[in-house]
Amino acid sequence: MGEITTPRGSIPTPVFMPVGTLATVKTMTSEELCDLGAQIILANTYHLFLRPGVEVIQSLGGLHRFMHWDRPILTDSGGFQIFSLASLRQITEEGVTFRSHLNGTSHFLSPEKVVALQEALDSDIIICLDECPAFPATEEYVARSAALTLRWAQRSKIAHTRPEQALFAVTQGGMYPHLRQEHAQALVAQDFQGYAIGGLSVGEDKDTRLAMLEVSIPELPENKPRYLMGVGTPADLVDAVSRGVDMFDCVLPTRNARNGMALTRNGRLVIKNARYVQDSRPLDEACGCYTCQHYSRAYLRHLFVAREILAYRLLTVHNLYYYLELMAGMRQALTQGRFQEFRRNFYGQQQNGGDLGD
């Protein structure tokens, strides 16, 4: 267990960051996030650049004031959008030219511009622009891509003018162990304030992802945050913490809520299933969240089938509470020196796929 210090507060680790891509964690108010125990949230520079525009946010007092959130914020660089919107962009040494997925207008982002945008947003942790290779990709391509990401990281560090904002570099290397190791070593030599592990959860199987973690983590300093980007399931979090990861973000708890899936200590529960039509139990009888304290599976199923907005809110409250409690449990277990026991108990409670049933 560790701690990340920012001007807006200290963050105990390991920590999960709810995803607020467009300056909002979907369906949630800032007060509700605080009540759930969220210490830091993530927003996305690419999306905020397109709308409402960084200039608008800056003119209104910065991202924290704009979204009424006074705790730390990490802004991603938009590097993942270079990957996910590949058909709309062109990568050069200088940066990325892309067509907006909203209206087709052309834009250019360089490493320097991405740093300047994040400085203007006034976030607490900012991320260097990187290229995330697709999977699968040839070793030759991944090596060229990693070298470009390294050069972009060096340019980002030169462009960084606000030392109170922590600048994290992104390690890449695809699914090639030696490239992962070499890239991490080269970035560490540049001495960033933290290191994100990128290019995973892009279609590879779990064993490959864990293998890449296992070759990457030992190359990264133990006294600086190690952030696994975009991963993952509750089991992914437990496995990654056991290997030394400090920070996580993922859309899974909020997206699954909108799709009618609750995540519980005993596995997943698909609320639309007919078996819950008269089920008076909460989603998880051992859960202390607002949803489980006040609403039954039957009521939640009714809301979801009727497409009532409240269903998405209540399921999101539950899923985020579960994730944040899972992280709190891991922090406590690490402090008490019983993490392996925690991990065994976690897997003992989880069921192997499918709906919970009874």
PEGI-V50415 format. One record per run of one state. SS is the DSSP state (2 for helix, 1 for strand, 0 for the rest). FROM is the first residue (numbers start at 1). TO is the last residue. If there is no record, write none. Layout:
BEGIN
SS,FROM,TO + SS,FROM,TO
END
This chain:
BEGIN
0,1,1 + 1,2,6 + 0,7,8 + 1,9,13 + 0,14,14 + 1,15,19 + 0,20,29 + 2,30,36 + 0,37,39 + 1,40,44 + 2,45,50 + 0,51,53 + 2,54,59 + 0,60,62 + 2,63,67 + 0,68,71 + 1,72,76 + 0,77,78 + 2,79,84 + 0,85,85 + 2,86,88 + 1,89,91 + 0,92,94 + 1,95,99 + 0,100,105 + 1,106,110 + 2,111,121 + 0,122,124 + 1,125,127 + 0,128,138 + 2,139,159 + 0,160,165 + 1,166,171 + 0,172,176 + 2,177,189 + 0,190,193 + 1,194,197 + 0,198,205 + 2,206,219 + 0,220,224 + 1,225,228 + 0,229,233 + 2,234,242 + 0,243,246 + 1,247,249 + 0,250,251 + 2,252,258 + 0,259,260 + 1,261,264 + 0,265,266 + 1,267,270 + 0,271,273 + 2,274,276 + 0,277,289 + 2,290,294 + 0,295,296 + 2,297,305 + 0,306,308 + 2,309,335 + 0,336,338 + 2,339,349 + 0,350,358
END
